């Protein structure tokens, strides 16, 4: 197995060509690969859970049949499955590519699988129309990501304040304010002091088909005079040394749990590349809306829109920003961050920006 929480590839070597039929299951999410009778001889190390896969089971499933059962950490799409004859060695290899998807898309795929054997064409058409109506009525969905958590405390303030506590408090305030808006639906990557991998935060945004992802942070830097809010968007090249250093620190978050970060796959699909470009354009537009709303109300850093290679902003289809609400290394910022009235003002201004962005995004046509 290779990959991360957004995309995982499984390769299984066979000495003879297998007959394989994939079947999707829910509660929990599983991909079952039905095979002709097979004798398994896996190296235990190769079964170590990785990426989207949480466990692997296998064995006989009846006379002449065997099963390979992959349990997944969330909703997924079977993107590709191939059985390929090895070029330079005897035997075959089965290559399975799965990607993280939303609950709705997984339900659609599961329903389609079941419909093929259970529903008449007329029933299938009616069911499809019903699901399309549900999607059209979907509320604008925001995923709030409280940075750090659990073993990863993040930055520490002058008075000992921990970033993981600050970000969670602000995320809760912002969630509570957003939930008063009837046209919004809000989720949080975490609502308690737990550790989450960076890739898992991104996967959750995709699972809920978020229209906007906001990662909340409050960093600490050696230059104690630096203060004010900053909004970051993703870029391969950092806008400045402060942005570069911050991205490097945030991207090491997984190391607190002893996790070695995976190399990010290159984009090879032109449609995926176009989607990422469109998404990045929306991220830039939301960053502008945020700064317009905060201007004159909340103290901003010099050049408040910055960019760097933050892994947590890499969802290809979810506009994403990282919001630095202030610096714990600055006395004035640390005092404001702990002030409930200031947090309420900040959250209110972000709600204004989100409202403007949701209207704009709804009215803009996607790339054809």
N, C-alpha and C positions, 0 to 999 in steps of 0.2 A: 504494500500500500504506500502511496505517496500523495502529498497534497496538504490542504489545510481545511478550515471549517467552511470555506466557500466552494472548493472544488477538490475532489479526491479521485484518484485513479487506482483501480485494483487490477493486478495482473496475476493470473493463475496459469501455471505451466501444466500441460497434459502430454502423456506419451502417445495418446490416440485422440482423434478428433472427437470432441464431445458434442452431444446434442443438448442444447441449453434453451430453457424457456424462463424469462424473468417474470416474477409476480410481485406486485406491490402489496404491502400490508400496512395497516395503521394501528395505533394504540397498542404497542409502540410502533414507531416507524421502522419498517423492515423492507429489505430487498431480498427476496428468496429466489435463488437460481436453481431451478429444477434441472437435474442432469440424468442421463442414463446411468446405470449402476456404476459407481466409481469407488475405487480404493484410494483414500486420502493419505498423504504422507507429508503433511506440512511441518516445516521447521517452526517450533513454537515462537521463536523471535519474530517470524514473519506475520504472526497473528496479533502482535501488539497493536491495540487500537490507535488509530491515527486519523487526523482530519475529521471527516464527517462520520467515520465508523467508530461505534462505541464497543462493539464486541462481534466476534465471529463464532458461529457454530456450524457443524457439519456432520453428516452421517447418512445411513440408509433411511429411506422414507417409505419403503415398501418393496415388494418384489420387482427387481429390475430398475429401481429408481433410487436416486440419491439427492440430497439437498445441501446447498451451501447457503447459510442464512447470515446476512449482514444486518446487524442492528445499527440504526442511524441516530444521531443526536437530535435530529429535527426533520422537518419536511424536506424532501429532496426531489430532484428530477433525474430520471435515468436518461442521460444525454446521449450515450452511445454504448453499444455492446457489440464486440466483434470476436470472431474466432479466426485466428490467422495462423497459417502454416509457417513454422520457423524457417528462415532463409538459410542459416548456416549451421543448423543443428536439427536432429530428428525431433519430431513431435509438433505440438501446436501450443499456442498461447491464447487465452481468453482475456480480452481487455475490456474493462468496464469503467466508464466515466460517469460520475454522479456529481451534481451541483446542488448547492443549497437553493431552496426556493421558498415560496410563501405557503402558508396553510391553504389558501384558496387554490393555488396552482396544483398543489399535491392532491387536494380533494377532487379537482377536475380530472387529473390523470387517473386517480383511483376510480372515479365514477365512469370514466371512459372505458377503463379495463373491465369493469363490471357490466357496463351496458352492452358490450360486444357479445355477451352470452345471455343477458337477461332481458333487455328491453327491445321493444319493436322500434323501427325507425321513427314512427310518429312520437312515441314516448321519449326517445332520445332527443328529438328536435325540441320538444316542449321543455325537457329538463335543461337543455342548453340555453334556451331563451330565459328561463327562470334564473339561472346563474348569471347571465349577462345583465339582467335587471338588478340583481344584488350588487354586482360590481359597479354599475353606474351610480348606485345610491351610496357607495362607500364614502365615508367622511374623510376629510384631509387628515392624514395620519402622521403624527410626530413621534419619533423615538428619541427620548432623552437619555444620554449616557453620562452617568456620574463617574468621572475618571477615577482610576485606581480602585482600591478596595481589598479587604482581607489582608493577606500577607504583604501586599504592595500598598504601603501607606502614602506613597507619593512624596511631595515636598513637605517640608516642616517649616512653620513660621517662627518668627522671633520669639514668641511666647510659648512655643511648643505645639501650636495648632497644626493638626495633620490635614493634608490636602484631601485625603479620602473622605474625611468627615465634612469638610467644607463643601466639596462638590455634591455630596449626597443631600446635604441640607438645602443647597440652592436648587438642585434638581427637583426636590419635593415641592419647594415653594413654587417653582415654575409649573410643575405638573398641576398643582392645585389651582393655579390661576387659569391655565389653559382649559381645564376641565369645566370651567364655567361657560366656555364658548360652545354653543350647541353644534357648530359645524366642525368641531375638531374631535379627534380621537387620539389619546396619548398613551404611550407605553414607556416603560423605563427598562434599561438593560439590567439594572440592579436597584432594589429598594431596601437593601440591607448591606451590612458590612461583609461582603463576600468577594473573592477574587474571581475575575473573569478574564479569559484570554482575549487579546485584541481581536482575533478573528471571530470569536464567539459574539462579541459586541456587534460586529458588522453583520454576522449571520442573522442575529435577532432582528436587525433592521429590515433585512430582506424577507425574513419569515413573516413579518407583519405588514409587508408591502408599504413601508414607510415612505411618505412623500418628502420627508425631511428628517435628517439625523443631526442632532446637536450634541457634541461631546463637550462636557463642562470640566474646566480645569482651573487651578490657581497655583501657578508655579512659583519657584523660588530661584533667584539668580544672584550671583556674587555682587552685581552692581545694585546696591540697596536703594539707590536713587530712582531706579526704574519703577514706574508705577502706571496704573491705568488699565482699562480693558483693551483686549486685542481679539480680533477675529481672524482665524487662520483657515485657508483653503489648501488643498493638496497640490503639490508640484514636485517634479523630479529635482528641480533646482531650488534651493532655499533663497528667500528674498534677502536674508542678512544673517550674520553670525548668531544672533540671539535666536532667530527662528530655527536655524540649523541645529543649534545645541539643544533647543527644547525638543525638536522632533527626535533627535538621537536618544534623549532621556526617555521620552514617552514610548518610543519603539522598543526600549529595553524592558518594558513592563513585564513581559512574559517570563523574563529571566528570574524574577523573584520567586517563581514557582518551579524553577529548574527546567524550564521549557526552552529548547533551542529554537529560535525563530526559523520558519521555513523561507526559502527563497521564493520570491513572488514570481509567478509565471508570466512570461511575456504575452502580450496580446497578439494573437495570430488571426483571429476572426474579425473580418472587416465590419460586420454588423455590431459585434461587441465593442469594437473600437469607436464606431459612430455613437453608440449608446453612451460610452464613457465621455465622449466629447460633449454631447448634449447635457449629460448630468453635470459635468464640470461647469458648463455655462450657467446652469441653474444655481450651482453652488456659489459662483461669483456674484450672481444677481442677488442671492439672499444675503451674502456678506455686505453688499452695498446697502440693502434695506436695513440691516442691523445698525450699521454705522450712521445712517441717516436718522434712525430713531434714537440712538444713544447720544448723538451730538448735542451738546449743551445741557444734557441731563445727567450723564454719567462721565466721569473722568476717563479719557482715552489716552493710550500711549501715543508717542509720536509715530506717524505712519501706521495707523491702527489696523489696516488690512495687510496681513503678511501671509507668506506661504512657505511650505516645506513638505517633505515626504512623510507625512504622518500615515502609518499603516491603518489606523482606525478610521480614516476617511476614504478608504479605497473601494467601497461598494460601487460597482460599475453602474448601477441603476438607481441609486438613492442620493439626491443632493445632500452634501455633508459639509459641516463646518466644525471647527474646534474653537470653542469660546473660552478665552482666558478672562475670567471675571476680575482678576487683579493679581497682585504679586504678594505672597506671604512674606517675602523678604523685605517688604516695605512697611514701615509702621503705620502710615496713613491707610494704605490698602488693607492691611490686616484688621485694623479697627473697623473699617467700613464693611468688610466681608462678614464680620460677626454681628453687624447691626441689622435686625429684622426689617426695619423700615427701609434701609438702603437696598436690601435684597428684594423687598417688595417693589420698590421703584424700578430696579433693574429688570425684574421679571415682567413688570408692566410694559416697559419699553420693548422688550423682546416679543411680547405678545402682539404689540402694534406692528412690528416688523414681520412677524409670521403671518398676520392677517393680510398685509399688503402682498407678501410673497405668494400666499395661497391663491389670491385672486389673479395675480399675474401669471402664475404657473397654469392655472385652469384655462386662461384665455390664449396662451401661447400654443401654437401647433408644434407637435414633435417633428423631428427630422424625417422626411419622407423616405 
